[in-house]
Amino acid sequence: MALTQSQRNQIASYKVQIEGYRKDLQNLKDQKKRTADNYSNNIKNTKDPNSKRSYRQSKITAVNNYVNQIEAKKKQIEYIKNNIKNIKG
């Protein structure tokens, strides 16, 4: 079955959305790495045990936040891919 022009346009729109989500995903991964590196440097450069503990906990929280955001973007991409499959039949 051939796709109508409307369906082709919808698929093209979905592909643009996926590309945007992939860029967002890469940005989140880069931010996660920078944040983890910053916390690692703070942990390494401080002498106070309480500060180290606080930095470690903050690092865990921040990294988990990024992981959740990354997973959400991946789910959005999969959702759109399923929409494209449904359109194609």
C-alpha positions in Angstrom: 0.0 0.0 0.0 1.4 3.3 -1.0 1.6 6.1 1.5 -0.4 9.3 0.9 1.3 12.6 0.8 -0.2 13.4 4.2 1.3 10.3 5.7 4.7 11.0 4.1 4.5 14.6 5.6 3.6 13.2 9.0 6.5 10.7 8.9 8.9 13.5 7.9 7.7 15.6 10.8 8.2 12.7 13.2 11.8 12.2 11.8 12.5 15.8 12.5 11.2 15.4 16.1 13.4 12.3 16.5 16.4 14.2 15.3 15.7 17.0 17.9 15.3 14.4 20.7 18.6 12.9 19.7 20.3 16.3 19.9 18.7 16.8 23.3 19.9 13.3 24.3 23.5 14.1 23.4 23.3 17.4 25.3 22.0 15.6 28.4 24.9 13.1 28.2 27.4 15.9 27.8 25.9 17.8 30.7 25.9 14.6 32.9 29.6 14.1 32.2 30.5 17.7 33.0 28.5 17.6 36.2 30.0 14.3 37.3 33.5 15.7 36.5 32.8 18.9 38.5 31.6 17.0 41.5 34.6 14.6 41.3 37.0 17.5 41.3 35.1 19.0 44.3 35.3 15.8 46.2 39.0 15.3 45.4 39.9 18.9 46.3 38.1 19.2 49.6 39.6 18.1 53.0 36.5 18.2 55.1 34.8 14.8 55.5 31.4 16.4 55.8 31.9 18.3 52.5 33.0 15.2 50.8 29.9 13.4 52.0 27.7 16.2 50.8 29.4 16.4 47.4 29.1 12.7 46.9 25.4 12.8 47.7 24.9 15.8 45.5 26.7 14.0 42.7 24.5 10.9 43.0 21.4 13.0 43.0 22.5 15.0 40.0 23.6 12.0 38.0 20.4 10.1 38.7 18.4 13.2 37.6 20.3 13.1 34.2 19.7 9.4 33.9 16.0 9.9 34.4 15.9 12.6 31.8 17.9 10.5 29.3 15.5 7.6 29.8 12.6 9.9 29.2 14.1 11.1 25.9 14.7 7.5 24.8 11.1 6.6 25.6 9.9 9.6 23.5 12.0 8.4 20.6 10.6 4.9 20.8 7.1 6.3 21.0 7.6 8.3 17.8 9.2 5.3 16.1 6.1 3.2 16.9 3.9 6.0 15.5 5.9 5.8 12.2 5.5 2.0 12.1 1.8 2.4 12.6 1.5 4.9 9.8 3.5 2.6 7.5 1.2 -0.3 8.4 
